[in-house]
Amino acid sequence: MNMVKNKKRIYLSSPHMSDNEQAYIKDAFDTNWIAPLGPNVDAFEKELASHVGVKDAAAVSSGTAAIHLALRLLDVQAGDKVFCSSLTFVASANPIVYLGAEPVFIDSEPETWNMSPKALERALSDAAKEGKLPKAVIVVNLYGQSAQIDEILSVCEHYDVPVIEDAAESLGSRYKGKASGTFGKFGIYSFNGNKIITTSGGGMLVSNDVEALTKARFLATQARDPAPHYQHSEVGYNYRMSNILAGVGRAQLEVLEDRVEARRSIFERYYQELAYIPGIYFMPELEHTRSNRWLTTLTIEEKEAGLSVESLLQSLAEENIEARPVWKPLHMQPLFEGAAYYSHSESEHVSEQLFKTGICLPSGSNMTEEDQMRVIDCVKNSLRVIKV
Ligand SMILES: *Cc1c(COP(=O)(O)O)cnc(C)c1O
């Protein structure tokens, strides 16, 4: 299969620059605001906060750093419990481990693929009985899809447990008209290279608690006490975003809505071309929400479609097309062996099923229609080949 080399690679989700990044970078150079911090950082924070409708935002070096800071602000300590969606990227849960706390994983529900409110309710009820409620619940909005936020917030309010919304994949999405990432006590976004907008690497912590974000900035700059000399009373981090990267972020934020439109159109085309095929089921979109459709994802019922996810991934790879299985649930990861886990119901392990049958198709906003037709043809051809 040497054909691979002759065909242009189609990436899952590659960076898509506007034309404006260079202007902000040049400004940083012209004024010698290279590092640390600077006017682009302040402006990026204000612009993002205003875009999503929160009081404040703190620009940091990654989405993971933002989660770590949120957990610190909620006073998560060694031995504490933190609940987290199981079907997600490992970065959602790694900061729990950084703090020596214990993750408890919550399964998905079928409507959104995100945290099951039913499983969460059982987990919180058990924790309350044990007298050891979690310090936080990290709820993830997978692939741009909003979780069942109202249900989750209401269970968490009942037990008085704060919510951190991991909106790394859902910047630009809306739930009942309000921006994804703005529902919990804290929200986090990621500007990693494959996200809907990117600073090459970076993240943002958002909240309506301005005081907490002031503390976040303090922790993110080595927790330096106000004193003429270097004095420190608690552990800090080197987590702030540089003024150059914030310039890239400002230009990217200007085109966020275009990027959402582009990814939604890509989803629409996949849907038009493939949804009729028996055994192929696209990730639904929860009512009263608008997903950014960061990645188009679907499940393949092998018996109906006559094709497994593994063989489709193989066929796509042979065409030099990058596709991925859905995240492997964290409760199945060797790293988290022995961690507590609550399934959707006694018999339904929704995240495990999604892992077995799910696939993410290339969805970058800079994909051409021609690129996309290559992916679609490959899917169709794989189905035909298997069926003959
Ligand atoms: C990308 C991602 C993160 C981490 O963001 P980084 O900026 O790469 O640290 C966290 N959670 C989810 C769900 C992600 O997809």
Ligand as a Chemical Component Dictionary entry (heavy atoms), coordinates in Angstrom:
data_LIG
# 
_chem_comp.id                   LIG 
_chem_comp.type                 NON-POLYMER 
_chem_comp.pdbx_formal_charge   0 
_chem_comp.three_letter_code    LIG 
# 
loop_
_chem_comp_atom.comp_id 
_chem_comp_atom.atom_id 
_chem_comp_atom.alt_atom_id 
_chem_comp_atom.type_symbol 
_chem_comp_atom.charge 
_chem_comp_atom.model_Cartn_x 
_chem_comp_atom.model_Cartn_y 
_chem_comp_atom.model_Cartn_z 
_chem_comp_atom.pdbx_ordinal 
LIG C1 C1 C 0 -7.469  19.175 25.049 1  
LIG C2 C2 C 0 -8.216  18.834 26.259 2  
LIG C3 C3 C 0 -7.757  19.194 27.536 3  
LIG C4 C4 C 0 -6.381  19.733 27.821 4  
LIG O1 O1 O 0 -6.036  20.869 27.192 5  
LIG P1 P1 P 0 -4.469  21.199 26.981 6  
LIG O2 O2 O 0 -4.530  22.633 26.567 7  
LIG O3 O3 O 0 -3.980  20.288 25.909 8  
LIG O4 O4 O 0 -3.782  21.003 28.264 9  
LIG C5 C5 C 0 -8.555  18.926 28.631 10 
LIG N1 N1 N 0 -9.736  18.312 28.487 11 
LIG C6 C6 C 0 -10.199 17.925 27.290 12 
LIG C7 C7 C 0 -11.526 17.271 27.221 13 
LIG C8 C8 C 0 -9.454  18.144 26.139 14 
LIG O5 O5 O 0 -9.900  17.723 24.954 15 
# 
loop_
_chem_comp_bond.comp_id 
_chem_comp_bond.atom_id_1 
_chem_comp_bond.atom_id_2 
_chem_comp_bond.value_order 
_chem_comp_bond.pdbx_ordinal 
LIG C1 C2 SING 1  
LIG C2 C3 SING 2  
LIG C2 C8 DOUB 3  
LIG C3 C4 SING 4  
LIG C3 C5 DOUB 5  
LIG C4 O1 SING 6  
LIG O1 P1 SING 7  
LIG P1 O2 DOUB 8  
LIG P1 O3 SING 9  
LIG P1 O4 SING 10 
LIG C5 N1 SING 11 
LIG N1 C6 DOUB 12 
LIG C6 C7 SING 13 
LIG C6 C8 SING 14 
LIG C8 O5 SING 15 
# 
